[in-house]
Amino acid sequence: MQSSCVYRECMRNHAAKLGSYAIDGCREYSRPTTGDLCAACGCHRSYHRRVDVASSAQITHARLPFSSLRRVKQLARLKWKASEEREDNEEEEDTEETSDEKMTVKRRRKSKFTEEQREAMRDYAVKLGWTLKDKRAIREEIRVFCDGIGVSRFHFKTWVNNNKKFYH
């Protein structure tokens, strides 16, 4: 029997320029009249999943589920956290919690600032020119300012980066 290959769904990340993960959903490589670009999605053949088959009569139509990279990472974190909890609680196997209850993701707490803190940060950011880049010479002054209003330097820097488009 002769071994051949078939190209299936497109695996190219079309949203890489946007910092995201999305594939176009091209279900199967469509052979063009010339070249190696898919007639359906325009991607090169090497972006499509290759399946080696013994003959064209034995082609399977098994699908891989399309999901976002964010969801895949979240599931991996949940699985890791669940296995870590399982190791910590080996002797407590008679608990009534389901695995879904154990696999909840804790969201990061959002920073909340008072109106006075926001006003002080805005005035100081105006003085700095709305950037902390190349401000190593006054790092101690920035730290003293942040301690004075009760905000960490990291939160101040994040606030400046998030709000300079509104005030600058």
ABEGO torsion letter per residue (X at the ends): XBBBBBBBBBABBAAAAAGBBBBAGBABBBBBABEABBAAAGBBAAABBBBBBABAAABBABBBBBBBAAAAAAAAAAAAAAAAAAAAAAABAABABBAAAAABBBBBBBBBBBAAAAAAAAAAAAAAGGBABGAAAAAAAAAAAAAAAGBBAAAAAAAAAAAAAAAX
